Amino acid sequence: MILNSKKNVFLNKKNDRFVLMISKPILALFLMILSTVCLAQEGFKFGPQVAFITSRTHVLDKLPDNYNFRFKSGFKLGFSAQYGFTPRFVLGTGLSYVNKGYRVFNDTNSKGNVLKSNSSHIELPVNMIFKFKMGASSRMRFLLGGTLNYQLQTDQKILANEGNTFAIKESTQQQLYPMFNTGVEIASENKAGNVFVFGVYYSQALSNQSILHISGSKASNTDVFSLGYRGSYIGIGLSYLFDLKNFKKEEVFFY
């Protein structure tokens, strides 16, 4: 039990170091965005998007004292397309590949006390983006919308530690399911019309993506307890959106 406690302390310290490691470049990006010019952000713009995300399971009934779960990191890659109808309203969509998952701990297990898993998804979002009315130079935007999430793998997944004394049988409940999106962004447009966006986002699934059946071995047909996994996540994202007008060929006149 003491060894497991030391392992958990080590894992927490490792997670803290990771947070400190990524906080400095994020702060630098934040300051860089604030120092750039902010214009109307109107018209059609598109470009790449990347995000660091984290998600976890949730309790369905009762969690035994010797079990716990924590956030598991993942990522999001894709492209974003936005159209600014007015200086204060933008409609956005895109297509993304998302890798997300969970971690479950058995603190009393000496033969491997953690099982973790990530799965692959495709997301199609539709978001309304509203620019805050904080003056002509305001860079803050509020995002509200929905996402259609498609899970790529649906076969039953079985996880077990080396001693086969701690196992998770993951069964998919829904391959295609909706999610509710919200977030806050800082967006700055340069003189060429391209927009750099830094945002903090939250996506909440409306139902369980899968059920995790926790047992003492792979062969066991009796669950110690079950957890639900909705695939909801919080993330920090960056995107760079090009103004479509920059890709038009310049007209050449012959005299």
C-alpha positions in Angstrom: 0.0 0.0 0.0 2.9 2.3 0.8 4.6 1.5 -2.5 1.4 2.3 -4.4 1.0 5.6 -2.5 4.6 6.5 -3.6 3.8 5.6 -7.2 0.7 7.9 -7.1 2.8 10.7 -5.6 5.4 10.2 -8.4 2.7 10.3 -11.0 1.2 13.5 -9.6 4.6 15.2 -9.6 5.2 14.0 -13.1 1.8 15.5 -14.2 2.7 18.8 -12.4 6.0 19.0 -14.2 4.2 18.5 -17.5 1.7 21.3 -16.7 4.6 23.7 -15.8 6.5 22.7 -19.0 3.6 23.6 -21.4 2.5 26.7 -19.4 5.5 28.8 -20.5 5.0 28.4 -24.3 1.2 28.9 -23.9 1.8 32.2 -21.9 4.2 33.3 -24.7 1.6 32.7 -27.4 -1.0 34.5 -25.3 1.2 37.6 -25.0 2.1 37.4 -28.7 -1.6 37.4 -29.7 -2.4 40.4 -27.5 0.4 42.4 -29.2 -1.0 41.9 -32.7 -3.5 43.9 -34.6 -7.2 42.9 -34.3 -9.5 43.7 -37.3 -13.0 42.8 -38.2 -12.3 39.1 -39.0 -15.0 39.1 -41.7 -15.2 36.9 -44.8 -14.2 33.3 -45.4 -11.1 31.9 -43.7 -9.7 28.4 -43.3 -6.6 26.7 -42.0 -5.0 24.1 -39.7 -6.0 23.4 -36.1 -4.3 21.6 -33.3 -5.3 21.1 -29.6 -4.1 19.4 -26.5 -7.1 17.7 -24.8 -7.8 15.7 -21.7 -10.7 13.5 -20.7 -11.8 10.9 -18.1 -14.5 8.4 -17.1 -17.3 9.0 -14.6 -19.0 6.9 -11.9 -22.2 5.0 -12.8 -23.1 3.7 -9.3 -20.5 3.5 -6.6 -16.7 3.6 -6.7 -14.9 1.1 -4.4 -12.4 2.7 -2.0 -9.3 1.1 -3.6 -10.2 2.3 -7.2 -9.9 5.8 -8.7 -9.7 7.4 -12.1 -7.9 10.4 -13.5 -7.6 12.5 -16.6 -5.9 11.1 -19.7 -4.2 13.3 -22.2 -4.9 13.3 -26.0 -4.8 15.5 -29.0 -6.8 16.9 -31.8 -5.7 17.6 -35.4 -7.6 18.9 -38.3 -8.7 22.0 -40.2 -11.1 24.8 -39.4 -13.2 26.9 -41.8 -15.0 30.1 -40.7 -17.1 32.8 -42.3 -17.5 36.2 -40.6 -20.9 37.6 -41.5 -20.4 40.7 -39.4 -17.6 42.2 -37.3 -19.1 40.4 -34.3 -20.5 37.1 -35.6 -18.6 34.2 -37.2 -20.0 30.8 -38.2 -17.4 28.0 -38.0 -17.0 24.3 -39.0 -14.2 21.9 -39.9 -13.1 18.3 -39.7 -10.8 16.8 -37.0 -9.1 13.6 -36.0 -9.3 13.2 -32.2 -7.4 10.9 -29.9 -8.8 10.7 -26.4 -9.1 8.3 -23.5 -9.1 7.5 -19.8 -7.0 6.1 -16.9 -8.3 3.8 -14.1 -6.2 2.9 -11.0 -6.4 0.0 -8.5 -4.3 1.3 -5.6 -4.0 -2.1 -3.9 -2.8 -4.1 -6.9 0.9 -4.9 -6.7 1.1 -6.4 -10.3 0.2 -3.2 -12.2 -2.1 -0.7 -10.7 -3.1 1.4 -13.7 -4.9 0.6 -17.0 -5.2 3.3 -19.7 -6.6 3.5 -23.2 -7.0 6.0 -26.0 -9.4 5.7 -29.0 -9.6 7.4 -32.4 -12.5 9.6 -33.5 -13.6 11.9 -36.3 -15.4 15.1 -35.4 -17.6 17.4 -37.4 -18.4 20.7 -35.5 -20.7 23.6 -36.2 -20.1 26.6 -33.9 -21.4 30.1 -33.5 -18.6 32.5 -32.5 -19.5 35.9 -31.0 -17.0 38.7 -30.5 -17.2 40.4 -27.1 -18.3 44.0 -27.2 -15.3 45.4 -25.5 -14.3 48.1 -27.9 -13.0 48.2 -31.5 -9.8 46.4 -30.5 -11.4 43.6 -28.6 -9.8 40.2 -29.3 -12.1 38.0 -27.1 -14.6 35.6 -28.7 -17.2 33.3 -27.1 -18.0 30.0 -28.9 -21.2 28.0 -28.7 -22.2 25.0 -30.8 -22.3 21.3 -31.4 -20.2 18.4 -32.8 -21.1 15.1 -34.4 -18.5 12.6 -33.1 -17.8 9.3 -34.9 -15.7 6.6 -33.1 -13.5 4.7 -35.6 -13.1 1.5 -33.5 -16.1 -0.4 -32.1 -14.7 -3.9 -31.3 -14.8 -4.8 -27.6 -11.5 -3.8 -26.0 -10.0 -5.8 -23.1 -7.3 -4.3 -21.0 -5.4 -6.2 -18.3 -2.2 -5.8 -16.2 0.7 -8.2 -16.4 -0.5 -10.5 -13.7 -4.1 -10.6 -15.0 -5.4 -9.4 -11.7 -6.9 -6.2 -12.9 -9.0 -6.0 -16.1 -11.3 -3.7 -18.0 -13.7 -4.8 -20.7 -14.8 -1.8 -22.7 -18.0 -2.1 -24.7 -19.1 0.5 -27.1 -22.6 1.9 -26.6 -22.7 4.5 -29.4 -20.4 4.8 -32.4 -22.0 8.1 -33.5 -23.1 10.6 -30.9 -23.6 14.4 -30.5 -21.6 16.7 -28.3 -22.2 20.2 -26.9 -19.3 22.8 -27.4 -18.4 25.9 -25.6 -15.2 27.9 -25.2 -13.4 31.3 -25.1 -11.0 32.4 -27.7 -8.5 35.2 -28.4 -8.3 36.0 -32.1 -6.1 38.5 -33.9 -6.0 39.3 -37.5 -2.9 40.6 -39.3 -2.6 43.0 -42.1 -2.8 40.2 -44.7 -6.2 39.2 -43.3 -5.0 35.9 -41.7 -6.3 35.2 -38.2 -4.4 33.5 -35.4 -6.7 31.9 -32.7 -5.8 30.7 -29.2 -8.7 29.1 -27.3 -9.8 27.1 -24.3 -12.6 24.7 -25.1 -15.0 22.2 -23.5 -17.0 19.5 -25.3 -19.7 17.6 -23.4 -21.2 14.4 -24.8 -24.9 13.9 -24.2 -24.7 10.2 -23.7 -22.2 7.4 -22.9 -19.8 6.4 -25.7 -18.9 3.2 -23.9 -19.2 1.3 -20.6 -16.1 0.0 -18.7 -16.6 -3.2 -16.9 -14.0 -3.5 -14.1 -13.1 -7.0 -13.0 -10.3 -9.1 -11.4 -9.2 -10.9 -14.6 -9.9 -11.2 -18.3 -11.8 -14.4 -17.9 -14.1 -13.1 -15.1 -17.8 -12.7 -15.9 -18.5 -10.7 -12.7 -17.9 -7.0 -12.6 -16.4 -5.4 -9.4 -18.1 -2.2 -10.7 -18.6 -0.3 -13.9 -17.6 3.1 -15.2 -19.1 5.2 -18.0 -17.0 7.0 -20.6 -18.7 9.8 -22.5 -15.7 11.1 -24.4 -16.2 14.6 -23.0 -13.0 16.7 -22.8 -11.4 20.0 -22.1 -8.7 21.3 -24.3 -6.3 24.2 -25.3 -6.2 24.8 -29.0 -4.4 26.8 -31.7 -5.5 27.5 -35.2 -4.2 29.7 -38.1 -6.8 30.8 -40.6 -5.8 32.1 -44.0 -7.9 34.7 -45.8 -9.2 33.2 -49.1 -8.5 36.4 -50.9 -4.7 35.8 -50.5 -4.9 32.8 -52.8 -6.4 34.7 -55.7 -4.0 35.3 -58.6 -3.2 38.9 -59.2 -4.7 40.3 -62.4 -2.1 41.2 -65.1 -3.0 43.9 -67.7 -1.3 44.1 -71.0 -1.1 47.4 -72.8 
